[in-house]
């Protein structure tokens, strides 16, 4: 299951309706509490619309935690099918 590709395949901008996007997985160094708990990196998926530039952020661990069929349903909800 490739979450990035699934997002690209299903993407529809909530603002302008464009269906092209860039997906980047970004790792952020932990600060504060996450350092205490020895969590070095938090990963996020930054999805940006190539038309209007709006950026949405997803937690890839949550998306990957779903079965493939369920992930499709989530994409339907996120992007309106
Ligand atoms: Zn857009």
PDB file of the backbone (N, CA, C, O) and the ligand in Angstrom, with CONECT records:
HET     ZN  A 101       1
ATOM      1  N   UNK A   1       0.845  -1.199   0.000  1.00  0.00           N
ATOM      2  CA  UNK A   1       0.000   0.000   0.000  1.00  0.00           C
ATOM      3  C   UNK A   1       0.876   1.242   0.000  1.00  0.00           C
ATOM      4  O   UNK A   1       1.592   1.507   0.965  1.00  0.00           O
ATOM      5  N   UNK A   2       0.816   1.993  -1.077  1.00  0.00           N
ATOM      6  CA  UNK A   2       1.566   3.227  -1.199  1.00  0.00           C
ATOM      7  C   UNK A   2       0.613   4.397  -0.958  1.00  0.00           C
ATOM      8  O   UNK A   2      -0.188   4.760  -1.820  1.00  0.00           O
ATOM      9  N   UNK A   3       0.719   4.966   0.219  1.00  0.00           N
ATOM     10  CA  UNK A   3      -0.211   6.023   0.609  1.00  0.00           C
ATOM     11  C   UNK A   3      -0.067   7.241  -0.280  1.00  0.00           C
ATOM     12  O   UNK A   3      -1.055   7.859  -0.676  1.00  0.00           O
ATOM     13  N   UNK A   4       1.187   7.581  -0.593  1.00  0.00           N
ATOM     14  CA  UNK A   4       1.409   8.754  -1.426  1.00  0.00           C
ATOM     15  C   UNK A   4       0.699   8.607  -2.781  1.00  0.00           C
ATOM     16  O   UNK A   4       0.019   9.522  -3.245  1.00  0.00           O
ATOM     17  N   UNK A   5       0.876   7.432  -3.401  1.00  0.00           N
ATOM     18  CA  UNK A   5       0.268   7.210  -4.712  1.00  0.00           C
ATOM     19  C   UNK A   5      -1.253   7.203  -4.622  1.00  0.00           C
ATOM     20  O   UNK A   5      -1.942   7.690  -5.518  1.00  0.00           O
ATOM     21  N   UNK A   6      -1.761   6.650  -3.538  1.00  0.00           N
ATOM     22  CA  UNK A   6      -3.215   6.623  -3.354  1.00  0.00           C
ATOM     23  C   UNK A   6      -3.777   8.033  -3.265  1.00  0.00           C
ATOM     24  O   UNK A   6      -4.826   8.335  -3.834  1.00  0.00           O
ATOM     25  N   UNK A   7      -3.064   8.894  -2.541  1.00  0.00           N
ATOM     26  CA  UNK A   7      -3.502  10.288  -2.440  1.00  0.00           C
ATOM     27  C   UNK A   7      -3.464  10.953  -3.813  1.00  0.00           C
ATOM     28  O   UNK A   7      -4.403  11.649  -4.198  1.00  0.00           O
ATOM     29  N   UNK A   8      -2.368  10.735  -4.553  1.00  0.00           N
ATOM     30  CA  UNK A   8      -2.246  11.341  -5.880  1.00  0.00           C
ATOM     31  C   UNK A   8      -3.377  10.877  -6.790  1.00  0.00           C
ATOM     32  O   UNK A   8      -3.963  11.671  -7.526  1.00  0.00           O
ATOM     33  N   UNK A   9      -3.673   9.582  -6.731  1.00  0.00           N
ATOM     34  CA  UNK A   9      -4.716   9.023  -7.599  1.00  0.00           C
ATOM     35  C   UNK A   9      -6.098   9.573  -7.267  1.00  0.00           C
ATOM     36  O   UNK A   9      -6.951   9.700  -8.145  1.00  0.00           O
ATOM     37  N   UNK A  10      -6.312   9.897  -5.999  1.00  0.00           N
ATOM     38  CA  UNK A  10      -7.647  10.290  -5.554  1.00  0.00           C
ATOM     39  C   UNK A  10      -7.786  11.776  -5.278  1.00  0.00           C
ATOM     40  O   UNK A  10      -8.860  12.248  -4.906  1.00  0.00           O
ATOM     41  N   UNK A  11      -6.690  12.516  -5.461  1.00  0.00           N
ATOM     42  CA  UNK A  11      -6.683  13.902  -5.017  1.00  0.00           C
ATOM     43  C   UNK A  11      -7.694  14.759  -5.773  1.00  0.00           C
ATOM     44  O   UNK A  11      -7.851  14.674  -6.991  1.00  0.00           O
ATOM     45  N   UNK A  12      -8.356  15.572  -4.995  1.00  0.00           N
ATOM     46  CA  UNK A  12      -9.183  16.622  -5.580  1.00  0.00           C
ATOM     47  C   UNK A  12      -9.130  17.799  -4.616  1.00  0.00           C
ATOM     48  O   UNK A  12      -9.523  17.682  -3.455  1.00  0.00           O
ATOM     49  N   UNK A  13      -8.646  18.922  -5.102  1.00  0.00           N
ATOM     50  CA  UNK A  13      -8.465  20.081  -4.243  1.00  0.00           C
ATOM     51  C   UNK A  13      -9.796  20.537  -3.665  1.00  0.00           C
ATOM     52  O   UNK A  13     -10.778  20.713  -4.386  1.00  0.00           O
ATOM     53  N   UNK A  14      -9.811  20.726  -2.351  1.00  0.00           N
ATOM     54  CA  UNK A  14     -11.052  21.133  -1.695  1.00  0.00           C
ATOM     55  C   UNK A  14     -11.385  22.586  -1.984  1.00  0.00           C
ATOM     56  O   UNK A  14     -12.508  23.030  -1.744  1.00  0.00           O
ATOM     57  N   UNK A  15     -10.417  23.322  -2.498  1.00  0.00           N
ATOM     58  CA  UNK A  15     -10.638  24.751  -2.742  1.00  0.00           C
ATOM     59  C   UNK A  15     -11.006  25.032  -4.198  1.00  0.00           C
ATOM     60  O   UNK A  15     -11.980  25.730  -4.480  1.00  0.00           O
ATOM     61  N   UNK A  16     -10.204  24.473  -5.128  1.00  0.00           N
ATOM     62  CA  UNK A  16     -10.417  24.845  -6.536  1.00  0.00           C
ATOM     63  C   UNK A  16     -10.825  23.662  -7.415  1.00  0.00           C
ATOM     64  O   UNK A  16     -11.172  23.853  -8.581  1.00  0.00           O
ATOM     65  N   UNK A  17     -10.787  22.433  -6.867  1.00  0.00           N
ATOM     66  CA  UNK A  17     -11.224  21.286  -7.639  1.00  0.00           C
ATOM     67  C   UNK A  17     -10.173  20.687  -8.556  1.00  0.00           C
ATOM     68  O   UNK A  17     -10.456  19.736  -9.284  1.00  0.00           O
ATOM     69  N   UNK A  18      -8.969  21.229  -8.529  1.00  0.00           N
ATOM     70  CA  UNK A  18      -7.865  20.699  -9.313  1.00  0.00           C
ATOM     71  C   UNK A  18      -7.543  19.267  -8.855  1.00  0.00           C
ATOM     72  O   UNK A  18      -7.673  18.939  -7.675  1.00  0.00           O
ATOM     73  N   UNK A  19      -7.122  18.425  -9.806  1.00  0.00           N
ATOM     74  CA  UNK A  19      -6.843  17.031  -9.444  1.00  0.00           C
ATOM     75  C   UNK A  19      -5.351  16.693  -9.469  1.00  0.00           C
ATOM     76  O   UNK A  19      -4.982  15.534  -9.282  1.00  0.00           O
ATOM     77  N   UNK A  20      -4.493  17.683  -9.697  1.00  0.00           N
ATOM     78  CA  UNK A  20      -3.048  17.450  -9.661  1.00  0.00           C
ATOM     79  C   UNK A  20      -2.464  17.988  -8.358  1.00  0.00           C
ATOM     80  O   UNK A  20      -2.823  19.072  -7.898  1.00  0.00           O
ATOM     81  N   UNK A  21      -1.562  17.213  -7.777  1.00  0.00           N
ATOM     82  CA  UNK A  21      -0.979  17.635  -6.514  1.00  0.00           C
ATOM     83  C   UNK A  21       0.445  17.136  -6.392  1.00  0.00           C
ATOM     84  O   UNK A  21       0.857  16.203  -7.081  1.00  0.00           O
ATOM     85  N   UNK A  22       1.183  17.768  -5.510  1.00  0.00           N
ATOM     86  CA  UNK A  22       2.491  17.265  -5.111  1.00  0.00           C
ATOM     87  C   UNK A  22       2.367  16.686  -3.704  1.00  0.00           C
ATOM     88  O   UNK A  22       1.733  17.274  -2.828  1.00  0.00           O
ATOM     89  N   UNK A  23       2.984  15.521  -3.505  1.00  0.00           N
ATOM     90  CA  UNK A  23       2.994  14.922  -2.178  1.00  0.00           C
ATOM     91  C   UNK A  23       4.433  14.809  -1.704  1.00  0.00           C
ATOM     92  O   UNK A  23       5.284  14.251  -2.397  1.00  0.00           O
ATOM     93  N   UNK A  24       4.694  15.336  -0.534  1.00  0.00           N
ATOM     94  CA  UNK A  24       6.021  15.220   0.050  1.00  0.00           C
ATOM     95  C   UNK A  24       5.897  14.670   1.461  1.00  0.00           C
ATOM     96  O   UNK A  24       5.066  15.121   2.249  1.00  0.00           O
ATOM     97  N   UNK A  25       6.731  13.696   1.765  1.00  0.00           N
ATOM     98  CA  UNK A  25       6.770  13.226   3.138  1.00  0.00           C
ATOM     99  C   UNK A  25       7.858  13.995   3.861  1.00  0.00           C
ATOM    100  O   UNK A  25       9.017  13.998   3.448  1.00  0.00           O
ATOM    101  N   UNK A  26       7.474  14.638   4.930  1.00  0.00           N
ATOM    102  CA  UNK A  26       8.382  15.518   5.643  1.00  0.00           C
ATOM    103  C   UNK A  26       8.601  14.978   7.053  1.00  0.00           C
ATOM    104  O   UNK A  26       7.648  14.659   7.765  1.00  0.00           O
ATOM    105  N   UNK A  27       9.846  14.882   7.434  1.00  0.00           N
ATOM    106  CA  UNK A  27      10.182  14.458   8.792  1.00  0.00           C
ATOM    107  C   UNK A  27      10.545  15.671   9.624  1.00  0.00           C
ATOM    108  O   UNK A  27      11.388  16.479   9.234  1.00  0.00           O
ATOM    109  N   UNK A  28       9.913  15.789  10.754  1.00  0.00           N
ATOM    110  CA  UNK A  28      10.191  16.915  11.635  1.00  0.00           C
ATOM    111  C   UNK A  28      10.883  16.405  12.893  1.00  0.00           C
ATOM    112  O   UNK A  28      10.466  15.419  13.501  1.00  0.00           O
ATOM    113  N   UNK A  29      11.929  17.089  13.257  1.00  0.00           N
ATOM    114  CA  UNK A  29      12.628  16.716  14.481  1.00  0.00           C
ATOM    115  C   UNK A  29      11.717  16.953  15.678  1.00  0.00           C
ATOM    116  O   UNK A  29      10.996  17.947  15.758  1.00  0.00           O
ATOM    117  N   UNK A  30      11.775  16.020  16.585  1.00  0.00           N
ATOM    118  CA  UNK A  30      10.953  16.156  17.768  1.00  0.00           C
ATOM    119  C   UNK A  30      11.474  17.235  18.700  1.00  0.00           C
ATOM    120  O   UNK A  30      12.680  17.455  18.814  1.00  0.00           O
ATOM    121  N   UNK A  31      10.549  17.896  19.359  1.00  0.00           N
ATOM    122  CA  UNK A  31      10.931  18.879  20.368  1.00  0.00           C
ATOM    123  C   UNK A  31      10.105  18.611  21.609  1.00  0.00           C
ATOM    124  O   UNK A  31       9.103  17.899  21.559  1.00  0.00           O
ATOM    125  N   UNK A  32      10.525  19.178  22.707  1.00  0.00           N
ATOM    126  CA  UNK A  32       9.726  19.102  23.916  1.00  0.00           C
ATOM    127  C   UNK A  32       9.434  17.681  24.351  1.00  0.00           C
ATOM    128  O   UNK A  32      10.346  16.890  24.594  1.00  0.00           O
ATOM    129  N   UNK A  33       8.147  17.365  24.448  1.00  0.00           N
ATOM    130  CA  UNK A  33       7.730  16.061  24.956  1.00  0.00           C
ATOM    131  C   UNK A  33       8.282  14.910  24.141  1.00  0.00           C
ATOM    132  O   UNK A  33       8.676  13.883  24.693  1.00  0.00           O
ATOM    133  N   UNK A  34       8.311  15.083  22.806  1.00  0.00           N
ATOM    134  CA  UNK A  34       8.754  13.984  21.977  1.00  0.00           C
ATOM    135  C   UNK A  34      10.226  13.654  22.227  1.00  0.00           C
ATOM    136  O   UNK A  34      10.651  12.512  22.056  1.00  0.00           O
ATOM    137  N   UNK A  35      11.001  14.669  22.635  1.00  0.00           N
ATOM    138  CA  UNK A  35      12.388  14.388  22.995  1.00  0.00           C
ATOM    139  C   UNK A  35      12.456  13.572  24.283  1.00  0.00           C
ATOM    140  O   UNK A  35      13.256  12.647  24.419  1.00  0.00           O
ATOM    141  N   UNK A  36      11.606  13.938  25.202  1.00  0.00           N
ATOM    142  CA  UNK A  36      11.573  13.212  26.471  1.00  0.00           C
ATOM    143  C   UNK A  36      11.247  11.737  26.220  1.00  0.00           C
ATOM    144  O   UNK A  36      11.834  10.846  26.834  1.00  0.00           O
ATOM    145  N   UNK A  37      10.307  11.498  25.315  1.00  0.00           N
ATOM    146  CA  UNK A  37       9.914  10.128  25.026  1.00  0.00           C
ATOM    147  C   UNK A  37      10.769   9.493  23.929  1.00  0.00           C
ATOM    148  O   UNK A  37      10.461   8.404  23.446  1.00  0.00           O
ATOM    149  N   UNK A  38      11.841  10.178  23.539  1.00  0.00           N
ATOM    150  CA  UNK A  38      12.813   9.634  22.610  1.00  0.00           C
ATOM    151  C   UNK A  38      12.207   9.337  21.242  1.00  0.00           C
ATOM    152  O   UNK A  38      12.604   8.381  20.575  1.00  0.00           O
ATOM    153  N   UNK A  39      11.260  10.146  20.834  1.00  0.00           N
ATOM    154  CA  UNK A  39      10.717  10.055  19.478  1.00  0.00           C
ATOM    155  C   UNK A  39      11.463  11.085  18.638  1.00  0.00           C
ATOM    156  O   UNK A  39      11.252  12.290  18.782  1.00  0.00           O
ATOM    157  N   UNK A  40      12.336  10.600  17.761  1.00  0.00           N
ATOM    158  CA  UNK A  40      13.207  11.545  17.069  1.00  0.00           C
ATOM    159  C   UNK A  40      12.516  12.290  15.934  1.00  0.00           C
ATOM    160  O   UNK A  40      12.777  13.472  15.712  1.00  0.00           O
ATOM    161  N   UNK A  41      11.639  11.601  15.222  1.00  0.00           N
ATOM    162  CA  UNK A  41      11.044  12.233  14.052  1.00  0.00           C
ATOM    163  C   UNK A  41       9.535  11.988  13.998  1.00  0.00           C
ATOM    164  O   UNK A  41       9.039  10.905  14.307  1.00  0.00           O
ATOM    165  N   UNK A  42       8.855  13.012  13.605  1.00  0.00           N
ATOM    166  CA  UNK A  42       7.451  12.874  13.255  1.00  0.00           C
ATOM    167  C   UNK A  42       7.337  13.036  11.753  1.00  0.00           C
ATOM    168  O   UNK A  42       7.854  13.997  11.183  1.00  0.00           O
ATOM    169  N   UNK A  43       6.658  12.095  11.114  1.00  0.00           N
ATOM    170  CA  UNK A  43       6.514  12.160   9.668  1.00  0.00           C
ATOM    171  C   UNK A  43       5.123  12.660   9.309  1.00  0.00           C
ATOM    172  O   UNK A  43       4.120  12.255   9.896  1.00  0.00           O
ATOM    173  N   UNK A  44       5.094  13.547   8.333  1.00  0.00           N
ATOM    174  CA  UNK A  44       3.828  14.062   7.842  1.00  0.00           C
ATOM    175  C   UNK A  44       3.832  14.056   6.329  1.00  0.00           C
ATOM    176  O   UNK A  44       4.880  14.195   5.698  1.00  0.00           O
ATOM    177  N   UNK A  45       2.659  13.894   5.756  1.00  0.00           N
ATOM    178  CA  UNK A  45       2.506  14.023   4.313  1.00  0.00           C
ATOM    179  C   UNK A  45       1.951  15.406   4.008  1.00  0.00           C
ATOM    180  O   UNK A  45       0.846  15.748   4.429  1.00  0.00           O
ATOM    181  N   UNK A  46       2.723  16.198   3.275  1.00  0.00           N
ATOM    182  CA  UNK A  46       2.269  17.500   2.841  1.00  0.00           C
ATOM    183  C   UNK A  46       1.761  17.362   1.410  1.00  0.00           C
ATOM    184  O   UNK A  46       2.523  17.021   0.505  1.00  0.00           O
ATOM    185  N   UNK A  47       0.489  17.624   1.212  1.00  0.00           N
ATOM    186  CA  UNK A  47      -0.127  17.510  -0.107  1.00  0.00           C
ATOM    187  C   UNK A  47      -0.492  18.905  -0.569  1.00  0.00           C
ATOM    188  O   UNK A  47      -1.337  19.567   0.033  1.00  0.00           O
ATOM    189  N   UNK A  48       0.155  19.356  -1.653  1.00  0.00           N
ATOM    190  CA  UNK A  48      -0.116  20.703  -2.128  1.00  0.00           C
ATOM    191  C   UNK A  48      -0.767  20.672  -3.502  1.00  0.00           C
ATOM    192  O   UNK A  48      -0.364  19.911  -4.382  1.00  0.00           O
ATOM    193  N   UNK A  49      -1.770  21.505  -3.666  1.00  0.00           N
ATOM    194  CA  UNK A  49      -2.461  21.653  -4.947  1.00  0.00           C
ATOM    195  C   UNK A  49      -1.540  22.381  -5.924  1.00  0.00           C
ATOM    196  O   UNK A  49      -0.990  23.432  -5.597  1.00  0.00           O
ATOM    197  N   UNK A  50      -1.373  21.820  -7.127  1.00  0.00           N
ATOM    198  CA  UNK A  50      -0.485  22.455  -8.098  1.00  0.00           C
ATOM    199  C   UNK A  50      -1.125  23.672  -8.746  1.00  0.00           C
ATOM    200  O   UNK A  50      -0.449  24.428  -9.443  1.00  0.00           O
ATOM    201  N   UNK A  51      -2.424  23.872  -8.523  1.00  0.00           N
ATOM    202  CA  UNK A  51      -3.100  25.015  -9.139  1.00  0.00           C
ATOM    203  C   UNK A  51      -3.162  26.212  -8.209  1.00  0.00           C
ATOM    204  O   UNK A  51      -2.749  27.310  -8.582  1.00  0.00           O
ATOM    205  N   UNK A  52      -3.672  26.011  -7.006  1.00  0.00           N
ATOM    206  CA  UNK A  52      -3.871  27.157  -6.110  1.00  0.00           C
ATOM    207  C   UNK A  52      -2.894  27.173  -4.942  1.00  0.00           C
ATOM    208  O   UNK A  52      -2.784  28.175  -4.235  1.00  0.00           O
ATOM    209  N   UNK A  53      -2.175  26.050  -4.734  1.00  0.00           N
ATOM    210  CA  UNK A  53      -1.134  26.056  -3.731  1.00  0.00           C
ATOM    211  C   UNK A  53      -1.576  25.743  -2.319  1.00  0.00           C
ATOM    212  O   UNK A  53      -0.764  25.767  -1.394  1.00  0.00           O
ATOM    213  N   UNK A  54      -2.859  25.449  -2.141  1.00  0.00           N
ATOM    214  CA  UNK A  54      -3.309  25.101  -0.792  1.00  0.00           C
ATOM    215  C   UNK A  54      -2.608  23.809  -0.360  1.00  0.00           C
ATOM    216  O   UNK A  54      -2.410  22.908  -1.174  1.00  0.00           O
ATOM    217  N   UNK A  55      -2.240  23.722   0.895  1.00  0.00           N
ATOM    218  CA  UNK A  55      -1.520  22.565   1.424  1.00  0.00           C
ATOM    219  C   UNK A  55      -2.360  21.898   2.501  1.00  0.00           C
ATOM    220  O   UNK A  55      -2.884  22.542   3.410  1.00  0.00           O
ATOM    221  N   UNK A  56      -2.467  20.589   2.363  1.00  0.00           N
ATOM    222  CA  UNK A  56      -3.123  19.811   3.409  1.00  0.00           C
ATOM    223  C   UNK A  56      -2.097  18.846   3.984  1.00  0.00           C
ATOM    224  O   UNK A  56      -1.222  18.367   3.264  1.00  0.00           O
ATOM    225  N   UNK A  57      -2.197  18.567   5.245  1.00  0.00           N
ATOM    226  CA  UNK A  57      -1.213  17.738   5.933  1.00  0.00           C
ATOM    227  C   UNK A  57      -1.906  16.500   6.491  1.00  0.00           C
ATOM    228  O   UNK A  57      -2.946  16.584   7.143  1.00  0.00           O
ATOM    229  N   UNK A  58      -1.294  15.343   6.212  1.00  0.00           N
ATOM    230  CA  UNK A  58      -1.840  14.083   6.701  1.00  0.00           C
ATOM    231  C   UNK A  58      -0.791  13.338   7.498  1.00  0.00           C
ATOM    232  O   UNK A  58       0.411  13.512   7.297  1.00  0.00           O
ATOM    233  N   UNK A  59      -1.269  12.507   8.406  1.00  0.00           N
ATOM    234  CA  UNK A  59      -0.391  11.645   9.183  1.00  0.00           C
ATOM    235  C   UNK A  59      -0.307  10.292   8.482  1.00  0.00           C
ATOM    236  O   UNK A  59      -1.276   9.532   8.493  1.00  0.00           O
ATOM    237  N   UNK A  60       0.838   9.981   7.873  1.00  0.00           N
ATOM    238  CA  UNK A  60       0.924   8.748   7.088  1.00  0.00           C
ATOM    239  C   UNK A  60       0.765   7.494   7.932  1.00  0.00           C
ATOM    240  O   UNK A  60       0.311   6.463   7.436  1.00  0.00           O
ATOM    241  N   UNK A  61       1.135   7.576   9.195  1.00  0.00           N
ATOM    242  CA  UNK A  61       0.982   6.403  10.050  1.00  0.00           C
ATOM    243  C   UNK A  61      -0.482   6.034  10.227  1.00  0.00           C
ATOM    244  O   UNK A  61      -0.829   4.855  10.295  1.00  0.00           O
ATOM    245  N   UNK A  62      -1.342   7.049  10.301  1.00  0.00           N
ATOM    246  CA  UNK A  62      -2.780   6.790  10.439  1.00  0.00           C
ATOM    247  C   UNK A  62      -3.320   6.169   9.156  1.00  0.00           C
ATOM    248  O   UNK A  62      -4.060   5.185   9.193  1.00  0.00           O
ATOM    249  N   UNK A  63      -2.936   6.762   8.002  1.00  0.00           N
ATOM    250  CA  UNK A  63      -3.443   6.256   6.732  1.00  0.00           C
ATOM    251  C   UNK A  63      -2.950   4.836   6.471  1.00  0.00           C
ATOM    252  O   UNK A  63      -3.702   3.990   5.986  1.00  0.00           O
ATOM    253  N   UNK A  64      -1.680   4.578   6.795  1.00  0.00           N
ATOM    254  CA  UNK A  64      -1.129   3.244   6.553  1.00  0.00           C
ATOM    255  C   UNK A  64      -1.713   2.218   7.508  1.00  0.00           C
ATOM    256  O   UNK A  64      -1.641   1.016   7.251  1.00  0.00           O
ATOM    257  N   UNK A  65      -2.286   2.679   8.600  1.00  0.00           N
ATOM    258  CA  UNK A  65      -2.864   1.762   9.582  1.00  0.00           C
ATOM    259  C   UNK A  65      -4.184   1.162   9.149  1.00  0.00           C
ATOM    260  O   UNK A  65      -4.688   0.235   9.783  1.00  0.00           O
ATOM    261  N   UNK A  66      -4.750   1.688   8.066  1.00  0.00           N
ATOM    262  CA  UNK A  66      -6.020   1.181   7.579  1.00  0.00           C
ATOM    263  C   UNK A  66      -5.805   0.135   6.491  1.00  0.00           C
ATOM    264  O   UNK A  66      -4.823   0.175   5.750  1.00  0.00           O
ATOM    265  N   UNK A  67      -6.742  -0.797   6.416  1.00  0.00           N
ATOM    266  CA  UNK A  67      -6.695  -1.758   5.314  1.00  0.00           C
ATOM    267  C   UNK A  67      -6.949  -1.028   4.001  1.00  0.00           C
ATOM    268  O   UNK A  67      -7.548   0.047   3.974  1.00  0.00           O
ATOM    269  N   UNK A  68      -6.480  -1.635   2.913  1.00  0.00           N
ATOM    270  CA  UNK A  68      -6.522  -0.947   1.630  1.00  0.00           C
ATOM    271  C   UNK A  68      -7.937  -0.510   1.253  1.00  0.00           C
ATOM    272  O   UNK A  68      -8.122   0.599   0.752  1.00  0.00           O
ATOM    273  N   UNK A  69      -8.918  -1.346   1.481  1.00  0.00           N
ATOM    274  CA  UNK A  69     -10.290  -0.978   1.143  1.00  0.00           C
ATOM    275  C   UNK A  69     -10.763   0.208   1.945  1.00  0.00           C
ATOM    276  O   UNK A  69     -11.441   1.100   1.436  1.00  0.00           O
ATOM    277  N   UNK A  70     -10.391   0.200   3.212  1.00  0.00           N
ATOM    278  CA  UNK A  70     -10.787   1.303   4.083  1.00  0.00           C
ATOM    279  C   UNK A  70     -10.118   2.590   3.660  1.00  0.00           C
ATOM    280  O   UNK A  70     -10.720   3.662   3.715  1.00  0.00           O
ATOM    281  N   UNK A  71      -8.860   2.479   3.233  1.00  0.00           N
ATOM    282  CA  UNK A  71      -8.139   3.669   2.792  1.00  0.00           C
ATOM    283  C   UNK A  71      -8.857   4.320   1.615  1.00  0.00           C
ATOM    284  O   UNK A  71      -8.965   5.545   1.555  1.00  0.00           O
ATOM    285  N   UNK A  72      -9.348   3.509   0.681  1.00  0.00           N
ATOM    286  CA  UNK A  72     -10.113   4.045  -0.442  1.00  0.00           C
ATOM    287  C   UNK A  72     -11.339   4.803   0.017  1.00  0.00           C
ATOM    288  O   UNK A  72     -11.681   5.853  -0.528  1.00  0.00           O
ATOM    289  N   UNK A  73     -12.001   4.253   1.037  1.00  0.00           N
ATOM    290  CA  UNK A  73     -13.187   4.927   1.566  1.00  0.00           C
ATOM    291  C   UNK A  73     -12.824   6.259   2.185  1.00  0.00           C
ATOM    292  O   UNK A  73     -13.542   7.246   2.028  1.00  0.00           O
ATOM    293  N   UNK A  74     -11.691   6.279   2.897  1.00  0.00           N
ATOM    294  CA  UNK A  74     -11.239   7.535   3.501  1.00  0.00           C
ATOM    295  C   UNK A  74     -10.948   8.563   2.416  1.00  0.00           C
ATOM    296  O   UNK A  74     -11.272   9.742   2.561  1.00  0.00           O
ATOM    297  N   UNK A  75     -10.328   8.103   1.320  1.00  0.00           N
ATOM    298  CA  UNK A  75     -10.033   9.016   0.226  1.00  0.00           C
ATOM    299  C   UNK A  75     -11.328   9.568  -0.372  1.00  0.00           C
ATOM    300  O   UNK A  75     -11.403  10.740  -0.743  1.00  0.00           O
ATOM    301  N   UNK A  76     -12.350   8.702  -0.461  1.00  0.00           N
ATOM    302  CA  UNK A  76     -13.642   9.168  -0.965  1.00  0.00           C
ATOM    303  C   UNK A  76     -14.179  10.287  -0.090  1.00  0.00           C
ATOM    304  O   UNK A  76     -14.730  11.270  -0.587  1.00  0.00           O
ATOM    305  N   UNK A  77     -14.011  10.129   1.227  1.00  0.00           N
ATOM    306  CA  UNK A  77     -14.514  11.142   2.153  1.00  0.00           C
ATOM    307  C   UNK A  77     -13.683  12.421   2.043  1.00  0.00           C
ATOM    308  O   UNK A  77     -14.223  13.526   1.992  1.00  0.00           O
ATOM    309  N   UNK A  78     -12.356  12.248   2.007  1.00  0.00           N
ATOM    310  CA  UNK A  78     -11.470  13.409   1.960  1.00  0.00           C
ATOM    311  C   UNK A  78     -11.676  14.220   0.689  1.00  0.00           C
ATOM    312  O   UNK A  78     -11.737  15.450   0.717  1.00  0.00           O
ATOM    313  N   UNK A  79     -11.781  13.503  -0.427  1.00  0.00           N
ATOM    314  CA  UNK A  79     -11.767  14.194  -1.714  1.00  0.00           C
ATOM    315  C   UNK A  79     -13.098  14.111  -2.442  1.00  0.00           C
ATOM    316  O   UNK A  79     -13.188  14.471  -3.616  1.00  0.00           O
ATOM    317  N   UNK A  80     -14.111  13.649  -1.766  1.00  0.00           N
ATOM    318  CA  UNK A  80     -15.443  13.643  -2.340  1.00  0.00           C
ATOM    319  C   UNK A  80     -15.639  12.633  -3.447  1.00  0.00           C
ATOM    320  O   UNK A  80     -16.483  12.823  -4.322  1.00  0.00           O
ATOM    321  N   UNK A  81     -14.858  11.547  -3.417  1.00  0.00           N
ATOM    322  CA  UNK A  81     -15.023  10.450  -4.384  1.00  0.00           C
ATOM    323  C   UNK A  81     -14.656  10.864  -5.770  1.00  0.00           C
ATOM    324  O   UNK A  81     -14.739  10.058  -6.698  1.00  0.00           O
TER     325      UNK A  81
HETATM  326 ZN    ZN A 101      -6.413  24.010  -5.575  1.00  0.00          ZN
END
